[in-house]
Amino acid sequence: MEAMEKGRMAELMKNREAFAQLAQSSDAQKLKELLKQQSGGVQQAAQAAAAGNPSQLMAIMDQLMHSKEGAELVGRIESQAKKAGLG
């Protein structure tokens, strides 16, 4: 059991590093800026979602995914995540 736990910890650390690198990518930074431009209430929407009401956050994501730039950014980030073994 101990070896299995060590394997899980190693996998979590690998994923953590991959997530950190992905979050610092130029596409992730562009997405962050795009979200700020589209709606000033992203943080409030995220807090509401964490409290059990995801409707505001879903509306922001829907708006984002219906823009050409947003959909392209999300697609590239998804592809990068798969290459990093995150999806």
QUIRA-V313161 format. One record per residue. N is the residue number from 0. RES is the residue in three letters. PSI is psi in degrees with one decimal (* if undefined). OMEGA is omega in radians with two decimals (NA if undefined). D_CENTER is the distance of its C-alpha to the mean C-alpha in Angstrom with 1 decimal. Layout:
N_RES_PSI_OMEGA_D_CENTER, N_RES_PSI_OMEGA_D_CENTER
This chain:
0_MET_-36.8_-3.12_32.1, 1_GLU_-40.6_3.11_31.6, 2_ALA_-37.8_3.13_30.7, 3_MET_-40.9_3.11_28.1, 4_GLU_-39.8_3.11_26.5, 5_LYS_-37.9_3.10_26.5, 6_GLY_-42.0_3.11_24.8, 7_ARG_-42.2_3.13_22.0, 8_MET_-41.8_3.12_21.7, 9_ALA_-41.3_3.12_21.6, 10_GLU_-41.7_3.10_18.9, 11_LEU_-41.4_3.13_16.7, 12_MET_-40.2_3.10_17.5, 13_LYS_-46.2_3.12_16.7, 14_ASN_-39.9_3.14_13.2, 15_ARG_-44.7_3.13_12.7, 16_GLU_-40.5_3.13_14.0, 17_ALA_-41.7_3.09_12.0, 18_PHE_-43.3_-3.13_8.7, 19_ALA_-43.7_3.12_10.6, 20_GLN_-42.6_3.14_11.8, 21_LEU_-41.6_-3.13_8.7, 22_ALA_-25.5_-3.14_7.5, 23_GLN_-0.9_-3.12_11.1, 24_SER_157.3_3.14_11.5, 25_SER_-35.4_3.11_13.2, 26_ASP_-40.0_3.12_11.0, 27_ALA_-38.3_3.12_8.0, 28_GLN_-40.0_3.09_10.9, 29_LYS_-40.9_3.12_12.3, 30_LEU_-42.3_3.11_9.4, 31_LYS_-45.1_3.12_9.7, 32_GLU_-40.2_3.12_13.4, 33_LEU_-41.6_3.10_13.4, 34_LEU_-40.1_3.11_11.9, 35_LYS_-38.5_-3.13_14.5, 36_GLN_-39.9_-3.06_17.2, 37_GLN_-34.6_-3.07_16.6, 38_SER_124.4_3.11_16.8, 39_GLY_-9.8_-3.05_17.8, 40_GLY_24.6_-3.10_17.0, 41_VAL_-44.8_-3.11_13.2, 42_GLN_-42.0_3.11_13.9, 43_GLN_-40.0_3.13_16.7, 44_ALA_-38.8_3.12_14.8, 45_ALA_-39.8_3.10_12.2, 46_GLN_-40.8_3.11_15.4, 47_ALA_-39.5_3.11_17.1, 48_ALA_-41.7_3.11_14.6, 49_ALA_-27.7_3.12_14.9, 50_ALA_1.5_3.07_18.6, 51_GLY_3.3_3.13_18.6, 52_ASN_88.6_-3.06_18.5, 53_PRO_2.6_-3.00_15.4, 54_SER_-41.8_3.13_17.4, 55_GLN_-44.8_-3.13_16.6, 56_LEU_-39.1_3.11_12.8, 57_MET_-36.9_3.11_13.5, 58_ALA_-40.2_3.11_15.9, 59_ILE_-43.6_3.13_13.7, 60_MET_-36.7_3.10_11.2, 61_ASP_-44.2_3.11_14.5, 62_GLN_-43.1_3.14_15.8, 63_LEU_-46.8_-3.07_13.0, 64_MET_-16.4_3.10_13.3, 65_HIS_-0.6_3.02_17.1, 66_SER_143.5_-3.11_17.2, 67_LYS_-48.5_-3.11_17.9, 68_GLU_-44.2_-3.14_15.9, 69_GLY_-44.6_-3.14_12.7, 70_ALA_-40.0_3.12_13.2, 71_GLU_-43.2_3.12_14.1, 72_LEU_-47.0_-3.14_11.1, 73_VAL_-40.7_3.10_8.7, 74_GLY_-43.6_3.13_11.4, 75_ARG_-40.4_3.12_11.7, 76_ILE_-41.2_3.10_8.2, 77_GLU_-43.2_3.12_8.8, 78_SER_-42.4_3.11_12.2, 79_GLN_-39.1_3.13_11.4, 80_ALA_-41.1_3.11_9.5, 81_LYS_-41.8_3.12_12.6, 82_LYS_-31.0_3.13_14.9, 83_ALA_0.0_3.12_13.6, 84_GLY_22.8_-3.09_14.4, 85_LEU_1.3_-3.09_11.1, 86_GLY_*_NA_11.6
